[in-house]
């Protein structure tokens, strides 16, 4: 691409990045060397990072971009205010662009921040210039354009972005007698850290990590990224099950955004939390294990034992298809029972369906564990066939 072919610079975003980054790079180190910063400034920075970061993850992302749950107006206004303070654009622009990312993930010309165009582009480059892939069409976003909170924040975005970013750090700085400490730490540093934490999901989370659910796109699960992105690091799961209000689906996975959404539901501030059925999750994981075995078989095609191993995997594929057929029959029977509209028949069918679903889920989980064992055994048995 020649200089003339490059899209024009997006000056509002570029200037914002310059104005927030330069004080962190050049003023903050000098200030920390010359002056003592109060503990209160660091604590405020942490709390504001959490509030603004989770307004993006719980609000911009899981509520507005993916409609993973519903929120009370009080919660929506709080998410809109702190989300604006994160300086990541309005809800309308952010959510519309993110839906385009999911719709065209990894497409070099249509995904707004495609990882296929490299780390820099997916991390920040897509915002520095006005690329055609970032053009937005709000015509297909009726839920957003008809949301009073979304549109109020969009029309008055500068107020949402600037007022709290000046008022809160400065006000706290005056109250605690550490004005510049609060401005630099709870203001500028917090914004820069929050920005790059979010940007890492668009870049690193599509390049570094594991893919336990799907290889249909570049998204990865990365436990380390989850630690400083408020649970957004389980990105492979998210890209296959984007409407789940959870990203970390296991109790031990660090997803404070999930916990906050669930906690607010107990206070009546959120409702209709969407969860992907465990049986669908197991289907995806078994399918991925089967793909991984096929990849390993293809890489050792010339090995003398390949025929024996291929027969075992073919048998596992048959088991998997049989299990999926059972699940399809179960869903069909539930629909037919509902159509009959006979209460006793429906209740009996629903109870039976739940028991059968548990059995199918158990069968899938057992197959997944069996496939993992087969994979390890295959790796050991064919170790001599690995390329040097």
C-alpha positions in Angstrom: 0.0 0.0 0.0 1.5 3.4 -1.0 1.3 6.5 1.0 -1.5 7.8 -1.3 -3.5 4.6 -0.9 -3.6 4.8 2.9 -6.9 5.8 4.5 -6.9 9.2 6.1 -5.8 9.6 9.7 -8.6 9.4 12.3 -7.6 12.6 14.1 -10.0 12.5 17.1 -8.8 9.0 18.1 -5.2 9.8 17.3 -5.1 13.0 19.4 -6.9 11.2 22.2 -4.2 8.5 22.3 -1.4 11.1 22.1 -2.9 13.3 24.9 -3.4 10.3 27.3 -0.2 8.5 26.5 2.4 11.3 26.5 1.8 12.3 30.2 2.2 8.6 31.2 5.4 8.2 29.3 7.1 11.5 30.1 5.5 13.3 33.0 4.5 10.4 35.3 8.1 8.9 35.6 9.5 12.3 36.6 6.7 12.9 39.0 7.1 9.5 40.7 10.9 10.3 41.0 10.4 13.7 42.5 7.3 13.4 44.6 5.5 10.9 46.8 2.2 9.7 45.6 -0.5 8.9 48.2 -1.8 5.3 48.6 -5.3 6.8 48.1 -4.3 7.8 44.5 -3.3 4.2 43.7 -6.4 2.8 45.3 -8.6 5.3 43.4 -6.9 4.3 40.2 -7.6 0.6 40.8 -11.3 1.2 41.7 -11.8 3.5 38.7 -10.1 1.0 36.4 -12.4 -1.7 37.7 -15.5 0.5 37.3 -14.7 1.7 33.8 -13.3 -1.6 32.6 -16.3 -3.6 33.8 -18.6 -1.0 32.3 -17.1 -1.9 29.0 -17.2 -5.7 29.6 -20.6 -5.9 31.4 -22.2 -3.0 29.6 -20.8 -2.2 26.1 -19.9 -5.8 25.4 -22.2 -8.3 27.1 -25.3 -6.2 27.5 -25.4 -4.0 24.5 -23.3 -5.7 21.9 -24.5 -9.3 22.6 -27.8 -8.8 24.5 -26.7 -11.6 26.9 -29.0 -10.2 29.7 -31.4 -7.4 30.4 -30.6 -4.5 32.8 -32.6 -2.2 35.0 -32.4 1.5 33.9 -30.3 2.2 37.0 -27.7 -0.3 36.0 -27.8 0.9 32.4 -27.2 4.5 33.3 -24.3 3.5 35.6 -22.7 1.4 32.8 -23.2 4.2 30.3 -21.5 6.8 32.6 -18.5 4.7 33.5 -18.3 3.3 30.0 -18.0 6.8 28.7 -15.3 7.5 31.2 -13.3 4.6 29.7 -12.9 6.7 26.5 -13.7 3.9 24.1 -16.3 5.8 22.1 -20.1 5.7 22.6 -22.1 2.5 23.2 -23.7 2.8 19.8 -20.4 3.0 17.9 -18.7 0.3 20.1 -21.5 -2.2 20.0 -22.2 -1.8 16.3 -18.6 -2.3 15.4 -18.3 -5.3 17.7 -21.2 -7.0 16.1 -19.5 -6.5 12.7 -16.4 -8.1 14.1 -18.3 -11.2 15.1 -20.2 -11.3 11.8 -17.0 -11.0 9.7 -14.4 -12.3 12.2 -10.9 -12.7 10.6 -12.0 -11.3 7.2 -9.3 -8.8 6.1 -11.7 -6.4 4.5 -14.8 -6.6 6.6 -13.7 -7.4 10.2 -13.0 -3.9 11.7 -10.1 -5.2 13.8 -9.1 -8.4 12.0 -6.2 -10.2 13.6 -5.3 -11.5 10.1 -3.9 -8.0 9.4 -1.4 -8.3 12.2 -0.9 -7.4 15.8 -0.6 -3.6 15.4 -3.7 -3.3 13.2 -5.9 -5.4 15.5 -4.5 -3.7 18.6 -4.6 0.0 17.7 -4.0 0.6 14.0 -7.6 0.1 13.0 -8.5 3.2 15.1 -5.7 5.4 13.9 -6.9 5.5 10.3 -10.4 5.6 8.8 -10.4 2.1 7.2 -13.5 1.1 5.2 -14.0 -1.9 7.5 -14.8 0.5 10.3 -17.7 2.1 8.5 -20.8 1.6 10.5 -24.4 1.0 9.5 -27.0 1.6 12.2 -29.9 0.5 10.1 -29.7 -3.1 11.4 -29.4 -2.0 15.0 -33.0 -1.3 16.1 -32.4 -2.4 19.7 -29.6 0.1 20.0 -31.1 3.1 18.2 -34.3 2.6 20.2 -32.6 2.5 23.5 -32.9 5.8 25.3 -29.7 5.3 27.4 -27.7 4.4 24.3 -28.8 7.3 22.2 -28.6 9.9 25.1 -25.0 8.8 25.7 -24.2 8.8 21.9 -25.6 12.3 21.4 -23.8 13.7 24.4 -20.8 11.5 24.3 -18.2 14.3 25.0 -20.0 15.1 28.3 -20.0 11.4 29.3 -16.3 11.2 28.3 -14.8 14.4 29.7 -16.8 15.4 32.7 -16.2 12.3 34.9 -12.6 12.0 33.7 -11.9 15.5 34.9 -14.2 15.8 37.8 -13.6 12.6 39.6 -9.7 12.4 39.7 -9.5 16.2 40.3 -12.2 16.2 43.0 -10.6 13.3 44.8 -7.1 14.8 44.4 -8.3 18.0 46.1 -10.1 16.1 48.8 -7.0 13.9 49.6 -4.5 16.7 49.2 -2.7 14.9 46.3 -4.1 16.7 43.2 -1.4 15.8 40.6 -1.0 12.3 42.0 -4.7 11.6 41.4 -4.7 13.3 38.0 -1.7 11.3 36.8 -2.4 7.9 38.4 -6.2 7.7 38.7 -6.6 9.8 35.5 -4.0 9.3 32.7 -2.4 6.0 33.8 -5.8 4.4 34.5 -7.0 5.3 31.0 -3.9 4.0 29.2 -3.9 0.7 31.2 -7.7 0.3 30.6 -7.3 1.0 26.9 -4.6 -1.6 26.3 -6.2 -4.2 28.4 -9.3 -4.0 26.1 -7.2 -3.8 23.0 -5.3 -7.0 23.9 -8.6 -8.9 23.5 -8.7 -7.8 19.8 -5.1 -8.6 19.3 -3.4 -11.1 21.6 -6.6 -13.0 22.3 -6.7 -13.8 18.6 -3.1 -14.9 18.5 -2.0 -16.5 21.8 -3.7 -19.2 23.7 -5.7 -22.4 23.3 -8.7 -23.3 21.2 -10.8 -25.9 23.1 -14.1 -25.2 21.4 -13.5 -24.2 17.8 -10.9 -23.5 15.2 -13.4 -21.8 12.9 -11.9 -18.5 13.8 -8.6 -17.2 15.4 -10.0 -16.5 18.9 -8.2 -18.1 21.8 -8.8 -18.8 25.5 -6.1 -17.2 27.6 -6.2 -17.3 31.4 -3.5 -14.7 31.8 -5.4 -12.1 29.7 -8.6 -12.9 31.7 -6.8 -11.6 34.8 -6.6 -8.0 33.7 -9.5 -7.8 31.3 -12.2 -8.6 33.9 -12.8 -12.1 32.5 -12.7 -11.4 28.8 -9.7 -13.7 28.2 -11.9 -16.8 27.5 -12.3 -15.6 23.9 -12.5 -18.9 22.1 -15.6 -19.8 24.1 -17.0 -16.3 23.6 -16.7 -16.5 19.8 -18.6 -19.7 19.5 -21.2 -18.9 22.2 -21.3 -15.1 22.1 -24.8 -14.7 23.7 -23.8 -16.3 27.0 -23.5 -13.7 29.7 -20.4 -15.7 30.9 -17.0 -15.9 29.3 -15.4 -18.0 32.0 -18.0 -20.8 32.4 -16.2 -22.8 35.1 -16.4 -21.7 38.8 -12.6 -21.5 39.0 -12.2 -19.3 35.8 -11.6 -15.6 36.6 -14.6 -13.7 35.3 -15.6 -10.9 37.6 -17.8 -9.5 34.9 -19.9 -12.7 35.1 -20.0 -12.5 38.9 -21.1 -8.9 38.9 -23.9 -9.5 36.4 -25.1 -12.5 38.5 -24.7 -10.4 41.7 -26.8 -7.6 40.2 -29.5 -10.1 39.3 -29.9 -10.9 43.0 -30.6 -7.2 43.6 -33.1 -6.9 40.7 -30.7 -4.8 38.6 -30.3 -7.5 35.9 -32.5 -10.3 34.6 -32.9 -13.0 31.9 -29.2 -14.0 32.0 -28.5 -16.2 29.0 -26.5 -19.4 29.5 -25.6 -21.9 26.8 -26.8 -25.4 27.8 -24.0 -27.6 29.0 -24.8 -30.2 26.5 -24.1 -27.8 23.6 -20.8 -26.8 25.2 -19.8 -30.5 25.5 -20.8 -31.0 21.8 -18.3 -28.3 20.8 -15.6 -29.7 23.0 -16.0 -33.3 21.7 -16.0 -32.0 18.1 -12.8 -30.1 18.8 -11.1 -33.2 20.3 -12.1 -35.2 17.2 -10.6 -32.5 15.0 -7.4 -32.5 17.0 -7.1 -36.2 16.6 -7.6 -36.0 12.9 -4.9 -33.3 12.7 -2.5 -35.5 14.6 -3.4 -38.5 12.3 -2.7 -36.4 9.2 0.6 -35.3 10.5 1.7 -39.0 11.1 0.1 -40.4 7.9 3.1 -42.6 7.1 3.3 -44.3 10.5 2.9 -48.0 10.5 0.2 -47.9 13.2 -1.9 -45.2 11.5 -4.5 -47.6 10.2 -5.3 -49.0 13.7 -5.5 -45.5 15.2 -7.7 -44.2 12.3 -10.1 -47.1 12.9 -10.4 -46.0 16.6 -11.1 -42.4 15.7 -13.7 -43.4 13.0 -15.4 -45.4 15.7 -15.4 -42.3 18.0 -16.9 -40.2 15.1 -19.8 -42.8 14.8 -20.4 -42.6 18.6 -20.4 -38.8 18.4 -22.9 -38.7 15.5 -25.1 -41.2 17.3 -25.1 -39.0 20.4 -26.1 -35.9 18.3 -28.9 -37.9 16.7 -30.2 -38.8 20.2 -30.1 -35.1 21.2 -32.0 -34.2 18.0 -34.6 -36.8 18.7 -35.0 -35.6 22.3 -35.5 -32.0 21.1 -38.0 -33.1 18.6 -40.0 -35.1 21.2 -40.1 -32.0 23.5 -41.5 -29.8 20.7 -44.1 -32.4 19.8 -45.2 -32.7 23.5 -45.5 -28.9 23.7 -47.6 -28.8 20.6 -50.1 -31.3 22.1 -50.7 -28.7 24.9 -51.7 -31.5 27.2 -50.3 -30.4 30.6 -49.7 -33.9 32.0 -48.1 -35.1 28.8 -45.9 -32.0 28.7 -44.8 -32.3 32.3 -44.0 -36.0 32.0 -42.2 -35.3 28.7 -40.2 -32.4 30.2 -39.0 -34.5 33.2 -38.0 -37.4 31.0 -36.3 -35.0 28.6 -34.2 -33.5 31.4 -33.1 -37.0 32.6 -32.3 -38.0 29.0 -30.3 -34.7 28.5 -28.2 -35.4 31.6 -27.4 -38.9 30.2 -26.4 -37.4 26.8 -24.3 -34.8 28.4 -22.6 -37.4 30.5 -21.9 -39.5 27.4 -20.4 -36.5 25.7 -18.2 -35.7 28.7 -17.0 -39.3 28.9 -16.2 -39.3 25.2 -14.2 -36.1 25.5 -12.1 -37.6 28.3 -11.7 -40.8 26.3 -10.5 -38.8 23.3 -8.0 -36.9 25.4 -6.6 -40.2 26.6 -6.4 -41.5 23.0 -4.6 -38.3 21.9 -1.9 -38.7 24.6 -1.5 -42.4 23.8 -1.2 -41.6 20.1 1.4 -39.0 20.8 3.5 -41.4 22.8 3.0 -44.3 20.3 4.0 -42.2 17.3 6.7 -40.1 18.9 9.3 -41.5 16.5 7.3 -40.1 13.5 7.5 -36.5 14.7 9.5 -34.1 12.6 12.9 -33.3 14.1 
